[in-house]
Structures are given as structure tokens and as C-alpha cells.
Amino acid sequence: MLKIYDDLYQHSLYREEVNVSDHQYFLDCSQPTLIHAGSHDAALDMLPGLEKLLGKRELSYVFISHLGADECGGLGLILEKYPRVRIIC
């Protein structure tokens, strides 16, 4: 994940087959929050970086603005790793 401002990080994955980039954002604060789970492939690619940033902490929230595959397609993977996370949509 790329630090883009203070405690805000961005993960991006370009998907050539559909010519689209997935972007997820992580706010590293007292209640760590992921903005968008991304597509399944994006979540797979993002999880190692997220785990590194969180360390032993739990992910508190996942915010999903709408139910598109590029926003929530990887939600199942996030829930497997962080089953107590709260989802906001």
C-alpha cells in the first residue's frame, strides 16, 4: 500500500482484461477503516499490505459506497481474515 497522506494509504490494481483500475483506501487510525474491498483479485493483492500495516490490530470497518464488483467483490476475503469487521454501506 502506498502512503498518500498522513495516515491514509492507497492500493491500486490495474485489471488489463477489463481496462480498469481498482482502488482501495486504508485509514490507519484508532478504528482502522478500509474504504472498498475491491474486486476479488484486488483484495488478494491488497491483503498482505493491509496485514502488514495492521500488525496485530483488528480491522474495525469496511466502508463500501455502493455494491459494484470492484467495490465489494473481495469482501468475502476480507471477512475470512477479519471476521469481526463491521461493514458500512
C-alpha distances in whole Angstrom, upper triangle without the diagonal:
4,7,9,12,13,12,10,6,6,5,8,11,14,17,20,22,22,21,18,15,13,10,9,9,9,11,12,15,19,18,14,14,12,13,14,14,13,16,17,15,12,12,13,10,7,9,9,6,7,10,9,9,12,14,17,17,17,15,18,17,16,17,18,20,22,23,22,21,17,17,18,19,16,18,20,17,16,19,20,17,18,22,22,20,21,21,22,23
4,6,9,11,11,9,5,5,6,9,12,15,18,21,24,23,21,19,15,14,11,10,9,10,12,12,16,19,19,16,15,14,14,16,16,16,18,19,18,14,15,16,13,11,13,13,9,11,14,12,11,14,16,20,19,20,18,20,19,18,19,20,21,24,25,23,22,19,19,20,21,19,21,23,21,19,23,24,21,21,25,25,22,24,23,23,24
4,6,7,7,6,4,6,9,12,15,18,21,24,27,26,24,21,18,16,13,12,10,9,10,10,13,17,18,14,14,14,14,16,17,18,21,22,21,17,17,19,16,13,15,15,11,12,15,13,11,14,16,19,18,19,17,19,19,18,19,20,22,24,26,25,25,21,20,22,23,21,22,25,23,20,24,25,22,22,25,25,22,23,23,23,24
4,7,8,6,5,7,10,12,16,18,21,24,27,26,23,21,17,16,13,12,9,10,10,12,14,18,19,16,15,14,14,16,18,18,21,23,22,18,19,21,18,15,18,18,14,15,18,17,14,17,19,23,21,22,19,21,20,19,18,20,20,23,25,24,24,21,20,22,24,22,23,26,24,22,25,27,25,24,27,27,24,24,24,23,24
4,6,5,7,9,13,15,19,22,25,27,30,29,27,24,20,19,15,14,11,11,10,11,13,16,17,15,15,15,15,18,20,20,24,26,25,21,21,24,21,18,20,20,16,16,19,18,15,17,20,23,21,21,19,20,19,19,19,21,21,24,27,26,26,23,21,24,26,24,25,28,26,23,26,28,26,25,28,27,24,24,24,23,24
4,6,8,12,15,18,22,24,28,30,33,32,30,27,23,22,18,16,13,11,9,9,10,14,15,14,14,15,16,19,21,22,26,27,27,23,23,25,23,19,20,20,17,16,18,17,13,15,18,21,19,20,18,19,19,19,19,22,23,26,28,28,29,25,23,25,28,26,26,28,27,24,26,28,25,24,27,26,23,24,24,23,25
4,7,10,13,17,20,23,26,29,32,31,29,26,22,20,16,14,10,8,6,5,7,11,12,10,11,12,13,17,18,20,23,25,24,21,20,22,20,17,17,18,14,13,15,14,10,12,15,17,15,16,14,15,15,16,16,19,20,24,26,26,26,23,21,23,25,23,22,25,23,20,23,25,22,20,23,22,19,20,20,20,22
4,7,10,13,17,20,23,26,28,27,26,22,19,16,13,11,7,6,5,6,9,13,13,10,10,10,10,13,15,16,20,22,22,18,17,20,18,14,16,17,13,12,15,14,11,13,16,19,16,17,14,15,14,14,14,16,17,21,23,23,23,20,18,20,22,20,20,23,22,19,21,23,21,20,23,22,19,19,19,18,20
4,7,10,14,17,20,23,25,24,23,20,16,14,10,8,6,5,7,8,11,15,15,11,11,9,10,12,14,14,17,19,18,15,14,17,14,11,13,14,10,9,13,12,10,12,15,18,16,17,14,16,15,14,14,16,18,20,22,21,21,18,16,18,20,18,18,21,19,17,20,22,19,19,22,22,19,19,19,19,20
4,7,10,13,16,19,22,21,19,16,12,10,7,6,5,6,9,11,14,18,17,14,12,10,9,11,12,12,15,17,16,12,12,15,12,10,12,13,10,10,14,14,12,14,17,20,19,18,16,17,16,14,14,15,16,18,20,19,18,15,14,16,17,16,17,20,18,16,20,21,19,19,22,23,19,20,19,19,19
4,7,10,13,16,19,18,17,14,10,8,6,5,6,8,12,13,17,20,19,15,13,10,10,10,10,9,12,13,12,8,9,11,9,6,10,11,9,9,13,13,12,14,17,20,19,19,16,18,17,14,15,15,17,18,19,17,16,13,13,14,15,13,15,18,16,14,18,19,18,18,21,22,19,20,19,19,20
4,7,10,13,15,15,13,10,6,5,4,7,9,12,15,17,20,24,22,19,16,13,12,11,11,9,11,13,11,8,10,12,9,8,12,13,11,13,16,16,16,18,21,24,23,22,19,21,19,17,17,16,17,18,18,16,15,11,12,14,15,14,16,19,17,16,20,21,20,21,23,25,22,23,21,21,21
4,6,9,12,12,11,8,5,5,7,9,12,15,18,20,24,27,25,21,19,16,15,13,12,9,9,11,8,6,9,10,8,9,12,14,13,14,17,18,18,20,22,25,25,24,21,23,21,18,19,17,18,19,19,16,14,11,12,14,13,13,16,18,16,16,20,21,20,21,24,26,23,24,22,23,22
4,6,9,9,7,6,4,6,9,12,15,18,21,24,27,30,28,25,22,19,17,15,15,11,11,13,10,9,12,13,11,12,16,17,16,18,21,22,22,24,26,29,28,27,24,27,24,21,21,19,20,20,20,16,14,11,14,16,15,15,18,20,19,20,23,24,23,25,27,29,26,27,25,25,24
4,6,6,6,5,6,8,11,14,17,20,24,26,29,32,30,27,24,20,19,16,15,11,10,11,9,9,12,13,12,14,17,18,18,20,22,24,24,26,28,30,30,28,26,28,25,22,22,20,20,20,19,15,13,10,14,15,14,14,18,19,18,19,23,23,23,25,27,29,27,28,25,26,24
4,5,5,7,8,11,14,17,21,24,27,29,33,36,34,30,28,24,22,20,19,15,13,15,12,12,16,16,15,17,20,22,22,23,26,27,27,29,31,34,34,32,29,32,29,26,26,23,24,23,22,18,16,14,17,19,17,18,21,23,22,23,26,27,27,29,31,33,30,31,29,29,28
4,6,8,11,13,16,19,23,26,29,31,35,37,35,32,29,25,24,21,19,16,13,14,12,13,17,17,16,19,21,23,24,25,27,29,29,31,33,35,35,33,30,32,30,26,26,24,24,22,21,17,15,13,17,19,16,17,21,22,21,23,26,26,27,29,31,33,31,32,29,29,28
4,6,9,11,14,18,21,24,28,30,33,36,34,30,28,24,22,19,18,14,12,14,13,13,17,18,17,19,22,24,24,25,27,29,29,31,33,35,35,33,30,31,28,25,24,21,21,19,18,14,12,11,15,17,15,17,20,22,21,23,26,26,27,29,30,32,30,30,27,27,25
4,7,10,13,17,20,23,27,29,33,36,33,30,27,24,21,19,19,15,13,16,14,14,17,18,17,19,22,24,23,24,27,28,28,30,33,35,35,33,30,31,29,25,24,22,21,20,20,16,14,12,16,18,17,18,21,23,23,24,27,28,28,30,32,33,31,31,28,28,26
4,7,10,13,16,20,23,26,29,32,30,27,24,20,18,15,15,12,11,14,12,11,15,16,15,16,19,22,21,22,25,26,26,27,30,32,31,30,26,28,25,22,21,18,18,17,17,13,12,9,12,15,14,16,19,21,20,21,24,26,26,27,29,30,27,27,24,24,22
4,6,10,13,17,20,22,26,29,27,23,21,17,15,13,13,10,10,13,11,9,13,14,13,13,17,19,17,18,21,22,22,24,27,29,28,27,24,25,23,19,18,17,17,17,17,13,12,9,11,14,14,14,17,20,19,19,22,24,23,24,27,28,25,25,23,22,21
4,7,10,14,17,20,23,26,23,20,17,14,12,9,9,6,7,10,9,7,9,12,11,10,14,16,15,15,19,20,19,21,24,26,25,23,20,21,19,16,15,13,14,14,14,11,10,6,8,11,11,11,14,16,16,15,19,20,20,21,23,24,21,21,19,19,18
4,7,10,13,16,19,22,20,17,14,11,9,8,9,7,9,12,12,8,10,13,11,10,13,15,14,13,17,18,17,18,22,24,22,21,18,19,17,14,13,12,13,14,15,13,12,8,8,11,12,12,14,17,16,15,18,20,19,20,22,23,20,20,18,17,17
4,7,10,13,16,19,17,13,11,7,6,5,7,6,10,12,12,8,9,12,11,8,11,13,12,10,14,15,14,15,18,21,19,17,14,15,13,10,10,10,12,13,14,13,13,9,8,10,12,11,12,15,14,12,16,18,17,16,19,20,16,17,15,15,15
4,7,10,13,16,14,11,8,6,5,7,9,10,13,15,16,12,12,15,13,10,12,14,12,10,14,15,12,13,17,19,17,16,13,14,12,10,10,11,12,15,16,16,16,13,11,13,15,14,14,17,16,14,17,19,17,16,19,19,16,16,15,14,15
4,6,9,12,11,7,6,4,6,9,10,12,15,17,17,14,12,15,14,10,11,13,10,8,11,12,9,10,14,16,14,13,10,11,10,9,10,12,14,17,18,19,18,16,13,15,17,15,14,17,16,13,16,18,16,14,17,17,14,14,14,14,16
4,6,9,8,6,5,6,8,11,13,15,19,20,21,17,16,19,18,14,14,16,13,10,13,14,10,10,14,16,13,13,10,10,10,10,11,14,15,19,20,21,21,19,16,17,20,18,17,20,19,15,18,20,18,16,19,17,14,15,15,14,16
4,7,8,5,7,9,11,14,15,18,21,22,22,19,17,19,18,15,14,15,12,10,12,12,8,8,11,13,11,11,9,10,11,12,14,17,19,22,24,24,24,22,19,20,22,20,19,21,20,16,18,20,17,15,19,17,14,16,16,17,19
4,5,5,8,11,13,16,18,20,24,25,26,22,20,23,22,18,18,18,16,13,14,15,11,10,13,14,11,11,10,10,11,13,14,18,20,23,25,26,26,24,21,22,24,22,21,23,22,18,20,22,19,17,19,17,15,15,17,17,20
4,6,9,13,15,18,19,23,26,27,28,25,22,24,24,21,19,20,18,15,16,16,13,11,13,13,10,10,10,9,11,14,16,19,21,25,26,28,28,26,23,23,26,24,22,24,23,19,20,22,19,16,18,16,14,14,17,17,20
4,6,10,13,16,16,20,23,24,25,22,20,22,22,19,17,19,17,14,15,16,13,11,14,13,9,9,7,5,7,11,12,16,18,21,23,25,25,24,20,20,23,21,18,20,20,16,16,19,17,13,15,13,10,11,13,13,17
4,7,10,13,14,17,20,21,22,19,16,19,19,15,14,15,14,10,11,13,10,8,11,12,8,8,5,5,7,9,11,14,17,20,21,22,23,21,18,18,20,18,16,18,17,13,15,17,14,12,14,13,10,11,12,13,16
4,6,9,11,14,17,18,20,17,14,17,18,14,13,16,14,10,13,14,12,10,14,15,12,10,6,6,5,6,7,11,13,16,18,19,19,17,14,14,17,15,13,16,16,12,13,16,14,12,14,13,9,9,10,10,13
4,6,7,10,14,15,16,13,11,14,14,11,11,14,12,9,12,14,12,11,15,16,13,11,8,8,6,5,6,9,11,14,15,16,16,14,11,11,14,12,11,14,13,10,12,15,13,11,14,14,10,10,10,10,12
4,7,9,12,15,16,13,12,15,15,12,13,16,14,12,15,17,15,15,18,20,17,15,11,11,8,6,5,6,8,11,13,13,14,12,9,10,13,12,11,15,15,12,14,17,16,15,16,16,12,12,10,9,10
4,5,9,11,13,10,9,13,14,11,12,16,15,13,16,18,16,16,20,21,19,17,13,13,10,7,6,5,7,9,10,10,10,8,5,6,9,9,8,12,12,10,13,16,15,14,16,16,13,13,10,10,10
4,7,8,10,8,6,10,11,9,10,13,13,11,14,16,16,15,19,20,18,15,12,13,11,7,8,7,10,11,10,10,9,8,6,5,7,5,5,9,9,7,10,12,12,12,14,15,12,12,10,11,12
4,7,8,5,6,9,10,9,11,14,14,13,16,18,18,18,21,23,21,19,16,17,14,11,11,9,11,11,11,9,7,5,4,5,6,5,8,11,10,10,13,15,15,15,17,19,16,16,14,14,14
4,5,5,6,9,10,10,12,15,16,15,18,20,20,21,23,25,24,21,18,20,17,14,14,12,14,13,11,9,6,4,6,6,4,5,8,10,10,11,14,15,16,17,18,20,18,19,16,17,16
4,6,5,6,9,10,11,14,15,15,16,19,20,20,22,24,23,21,18,20,18,15,16,14,17,16,13,12,8,8,9,8,5,4,8,8,7,10,12,13,14,15,17,19,17,19,17,18,18
4,5,5,6,9,10,13,14,14,16,18,19,20,22,24,24,22,19,22,20,17,18,17,19,18,16,14,11,9,12,11,8,7,11,12,10,12,15,15,15,17,19,22,20,22,20,21,21
4,5,5,6,9,11,12,12,14,16,17,18,20,22,22,20,17,20,18,15,16,15,17,17,15,13,11,8,10,10,9,7,10,12,10,11,15,15,15,16,19,21,18,20,18,19,19
4,5,5,6,9,10,10,12,14,15,15,17,19,18,17,14,17,15,12,14,13,16,16,15,14,11,10,10,9,8,5,8,9,7,7,11,11,11,13,15,17,15,17,15,17,18
4,6,6,8,10,10,11,14,15,16,17,19,19,18,16,19,18,16,18,17,20,20,18,17,14,13,13,13,11,8,10,11,7,9,12,12,11,14,16,19,17,19,18,21,21
4,6,7,8,10,11,13,14,16,17,20,20,19,17,20,19,17,18,18,21,21,20,18,15,13,14,14,13,10,13,14,11,12,15,15,14,16,19,21,19,21,20,22,23
4,6,6,6,9,10,11,12,14,17,17,16,14,17,16,14,16,16,18,20,19,18,16,13,13,13,13,10,12,13,10,10,14,14,12,14,17,19,16,19,18,19,20
4,5,5,6,9,10,10,12,14,14,13,11,15,15,13,16,17,20,21,20,19,17,15,15,14,14,10,11,12,9,8,11,11,9,11,14,16,14,17,17,19,20
4,5,5,6,9,10,11,13,14,14,13,17,17,16,19,20,23,24,24,23,21,19,18,18,17,14,15,15,12,11,14,14,11,13,16,18,17,20,20,22,24
4,5,5,6,9,10,13,14,14,13,16,17,16,18,19,22,24,24,23,21,18,18,18,18,15,16,17,14,13,16,16,13,14,18,19,17,20,20,22,23
4,5,5,6,8,11,11,10,9,12,13,12,15,17,20,22,22,21,20,18,16,16,17,13,14,15,12,10,13,14,11,11,15,16,14,16,17,18,20
4,6,5,6,8,9,9,9,13,14,14,17,19,23,24,24,24,22,20,19,18,19,15,15,16,13,11,13,13,9,10,14,15,14,17,18,20,23
4,6,5,9,10,12,12,15,17,17,20,22,25,27,27,27,25,23,22,21,22,18,18,19,16,14,17,17,13,14,18,18,17,20,21,23,25
4,6,9,9,11,10,13,15,15,18,20,23,25,26,26,25,22,21,21,22,18,18,20,17,15,17,18,14,14,18,18,16,18,19,21,23
4,6,5,7,7,10,13,14,17,19,22,25,25,26,25,23,21,20,21,18,17,19,16,13,15,16,12,11,15,14,13,16,17,19,22
4,6,8,10,13,16,17,20,23,26,28,28,29,27,26,24,23,24,20,20,20,18,15,17,16,13,12,16,16,15,18,20,23,26
4,7,10,12,16,17,21,24,27,29,29,30,29,27,25,24,25,21,20,20,18,15,16,16,12,11,14,14,14,17,20,22,26
4,7,9,12,15,18,21,24,26,27,28,27,26,23,22,24,20,19,19,17,14,15,15,12,10,13,12,11,14,17,19,23
4,6,9,12,15,18,21,23,24,25,24,23,21,19,21,18,16,16,15,11,12,13,10,7,9,8,8,11,13,16,19
4,6,8,11,14,18,20,20,21,21,20,17,16,18,15,13,14,13,9,10,12,9,6,9,8,6,8,10,13,16
4,7,10,13,17,19,20,22,22,21,17,16,19,17,14,15,15,11,11,14,12,9,10,8,5,6,9,11,14
4,6,10,13,15,16,18,18,18,14,13,16,14,12,14,14,11,11,14,13,10,11,9,5,5,6,7,10
4,6,10,12,13,14,15,14,10,10,13,11,9,12,12,9,10,13,13,10,11,11,7,6,5,6,8
4,6,9,11,13,14,13,9,9,13,13,10,14,15,12,13,17,16,14,15,14,10,9,6,5,6
4,6,7,9,11,10,6,7,11,11,9,13,15,12,13,17,17,16,16,16,13,11,7,6,5
4,7,9,12,11,8,9,13,14,13,16,18,16,17,21,21,19,20,20,16,14,11,8,6
4,6,9,10,7,8,11,13,12,16,18,17,17,21,22,21,21,21,18,16,12,10,7
4,7,8,6,6,9,11,11,13,16,15,16,19,20,20,19,20,17,16,12,11,8
4,5,5,6,7,11,11,14,16,16,17,20,21,21,21,22,20,18,15,14,12
4,5,5,4,8,10,12,13,14,16,18,19,20,20,22,19,19,16,16,14
4,6,6,8,10,13,13,14,16,18,19,19,20,22,19,19,16,16,14
4,6,8,8,12,13,12,14,17,17,17,18,19,16,16,12,12,11
4,5,5,8,10,10,11,14,15,15,15,17,14,14,10,11,10
4,6,7,9,10,12,13,15,16,16,18,16,16,14,15,14
4,5,5,7,9,10,11,12,14,16,14,15,13,15,15
4,5,5,6,9,10,10,11,13,11,11,9,12,12
4,5,5,6,9,10,9,12,11,13,12,15,15
4,5,5,6,9,10,13,12,14,13,16,17
4,5,5,6,8,10,8,11,10,14,15
4,5,5,5,8,7,9,10,13,15
4,6,6,9,10,13,13,17,19
4,6,9,9,13,14,17,19
4,6,6,9,11,15,17
4,6,9,11,14,17
4,6,9,13,16
4,6,10,13
4,7,10
4,7
4
